Amino acid sequence: MTETTAMEPFTYKGYRLTVTSVALDTGFKASVAIVGLEGGRLRSQRFLDVEPCDEEADAIASAVVEAEAWIDREGGAVRSGTHTGFLPLD
């Protein structure tokens, strides 16, 4: 069974971030879910392809850096799919 650890959610620029790390055979991989409201609409994005790291703390830090960079870059742009109303995953 793969061991998974979830951090306590925290807020960055009005977005809620939840980081989860997974123990691999050769290190750790982390992902982060970003959820926020903009203009009364729910916005969500999940990063799954943060590079694996030898140490869990490094994997988590990498996921946080990626999430904060995404918010800084894309935070004001609301883009929704035309058919479902779901936001595209970049």
PLY file of the C-alpha trace (Angstrom):
ply
format ascii 1.0
element vertex 90
property float x
property float y
property float z
element edge 89
property int vertex1
property int vertex2
end_header
0.00 0.00 0.00
1.28 3.48 -0.91
1.56 5.91 2.00
-0.02 9.32 1.42
0.29 12.42 3.60
-1.96 15.48 3.33
-0.90 18.84 4.73
-3.32 21.12 6.53
-4.85 23.41 3.85
-3.58 26.99 3.78
-4.38 30.19 1.88
-2.30 32.10 -0.66
-3.74 35.30 -2.21
-7.29 34.16 -1.48
-6.85 30.64 -2.88
-7.00 27.54 -0.70
-4.09 25.15 -1.29
-4.02 21.53 -0.18
-0.77 19.63 -0.70
-0.61 15.84 -0.70
2.59 13.81 -0.85
3.00 10.18 -1.79
5.89 7.94 -0.81
7.43 6.25 -3.86
9.97 3.44 -3.94
12.65 6.02 -4.76
11.48 9.17 -2.96
8.37 11.34 -2.76
5.97 12.98 -5.18
3.64 15.81 -4.22
0.56 17.33 -5.81
-1.42 20.39 -4.87
-5.09 21.28 -5.26
-5.86 24.97 -5.65
-9.42 26.13 -5.00
-10.74 29.66 -4.98
-13.71 31.85 -5.78
-13.49 34.59 -8.37
-16.45 36.65 -9.45
-18.76 34.33 -7.52
-17.56 31.28 -9.48
-15.70 28.30 -8.10
-12.22 27.91 -9.57
-10.14 24.78 -9.19
-6.81 23.58 -10.57
-4.73 20.57 -9.61
-1.05 20.07 -10.34
-0.07 16.42 -10.65
3.28 16.55 -12.38
5.64 18.02 -9.81
8.93 16.18 -10.18
9.70 13.46 -7.60
12.20 14.38 -4.87
14.39 12.37 -2.52
12.94 14.10 0.56
9.26 14.61 1.35
9.84 18.22 2.46
11.45 19.02 -0.90
8.52 17.50 -2.81
6.03 19.52 -0.76
8.04 22.74 -1.19
8.19 22.17 -4.94
4.41 21.72 -5.13
3.85 24.92 -3.13
6.22 26.90 -5.38
4.40 25.62 -8.49
0.99 26.46 -7.02
2.01 29.98 -5.98
3.56 30.61 -9.40
0.35 29.46 -11.10
-1.75 31.77 -8.89
0.59 34.70 -9.56
0.44 34.02 -13.31
-3.17 32.89 -13.82
-5.04 34.03 -10.72
-6.97 36.82 -12.39
-7.86 35.00 -15.59
-11.14 33.11 -15.37
-11.31 30.62 -18.22
-14.09 28.08 -18.36
-14.83 25.37 -20.86
-17.78 26.11 -23.13
-19.59 22.81 -22.69
-19.34 21.97 -19.02
-18.41 25.14 -17.18
-15.36 23.30 -15.81
-12.00 25.01 -16.07
-9.45 23.37 -18.37
-6.46 21.71 -16.72
-3.25 23.25 -18.04
0 1
1 2
2 3
3 4
4 5
5 6
6 7
7 8
8 9
9 10
10 11
11 12
12 13
13 14
14 15
15 16
16 17
17 18
18 19
19 20
20 21
21 22
22 23
23 24
24 25
25 26
26 27
27 28
28 29
29 30
30 31
31 32
32 33
33 34
34 35
35 36
36 37
37 38
38 39
39 40
40 41
41 42
42 43
43 44
44 45
45 46
46 47
47 48
48 49
49 50
50 51
51 52
52 53
53 54
54 55
55 56
56 57
57 58
58 59
59 60
60 61
61 62
62 63
63 64
64 65
65 66
66 67
67 68
68 69
69 70
70 71
71 72
72 73
73 74
74 75
75 76
76 77
77 78
78 79
79 80
80 81
81 82
82 83
83 84
84 85
85 86
86 87
87 88
88 89
